[in-house]
Amino acid sequence: MKQTLNTSWNGNMQFDALVGDHHVIMDANPEVGGGNAGPRPKALMLASLAGCTGMDVISILKKMRIEPKSFNIRIEAEMTEEHPKHYSGMHVIYEFAGEGLDMEKLTKAVDLSQDRYCGVSTVYKKAMPLTYEIKILE
């Protein structure tokens, strides 16, 4: 299956990616000629990972009849200092809160996302170490 995405230059350092029916504005810091009108492209890589695995986890938990009160995904990424600057590793922290959450079921949902369903994780794992952990917050 082929997928195509169109991205247009808006001037200066700003670009507009049309993702489905949604516009995603990307821009640079003012120090390098941008207007800070949107996130940087590499940061969107982290957001893509969080969204992909997060949707998987929630979908799997719903099938298990588990609905956390809150669910947050933090991603810590290591960036190289030399050009081309890129992520050299990522660590995903899944944070759940709610009554009676079963760590075994949360772990199963996260493992399924990371090992079977999340295409973003699959690609990133081919490029760098990707680790994860699960926390139940009080």
Secondary structure in CASP SS format (residue, H / E / C, confidence):
PFRMAT SS
TARGET T0000
AUTHOR 0000-0000-0000
METHOD secondary structure of the structure
MODEL  1
M C 1.00
K C 1.00
Q C 1.00
T C 1.00
L C 1.00
N E 1.00
T E 1.00
S E 1.00
W E 1.00
N E 1.00
G E 1.00
N C 1.00
M C 1.00
Q E 1.00
F E 1.00
D E 1.00
A E 1.00
L E 1.00
V E 1.00
G C 1.00
D C 1.00
H E 1.00
H E 1.00
V E 1.00
I E 1.00
M E 1.00
D C 1.00
A C 1.00
N C 1.00
P H 1.00
E H 1.00
V H 1.00
G C 1.00
G C 1.00
G C 1.00
N C 1.00
A C 1.00
G C 1.00
P C 1.00
R C 1.00
P H 1.00
K H 1.00
A H 1.00
L H 1.00
M H 1.00
L H 1.00
A H 1.00
S H 1.00
L H 1.00
A H 1.00
G H 1.00
C H 1.00
T H 1.00
G H 1.00
M H 1.00
D H 1.00
V H 1.00
I H 1.00
S H 1.00
I H 1.00
L H 1.00
K H 1.00
K H 1.00
M C 1.00
R C 1.00
I C 1.00
E C 1.00
P C 1.00
K C 1.00
S E 1.00
F E 1.00
N E 1.00
I E 1.00
R E 1.00
I E 1.00
E E 1.00
A E 1.00
E E 1.00
M E 1.00
T C 1.00
E C 1.00
E C 1.00
H C 1.00
P C 1.00
K C 1.00
H C 1.00
Y E 1.00
S E 1.00
G E 1.00
M E 1.00
H E 1.00
V E 1.00
I E 1.00
Y E 1.00
E E 1.00
F E 1.00
A E 1.00
G C 1.00
E C 1.00
G C 1.00
L C 1.00
D C 1.00
M H 1.00
E H 1.00
K H 1.00
L H 1.00
T H 1.00
K H 1.00
A H 1.00
V H 1.00
D H 1.00
L H 1.00
S H 1.00
Q H 1.00
D H 1.00
R H 1.00
Y H 1.00
C C 1.00
G H 1.00
V H 1.00
S H 1.00
T H 1.00
V H 1.00
Y H 1.00
K H 1.00
K H 1.00
A H 1.00
M C 1.00
P C 1.00
L E 1.00
T E 1.00
Y E 1.00
E E 1.00
I E 1.00
K E 1.00
I E 1.00
L E 1.00
E C 1.00
END
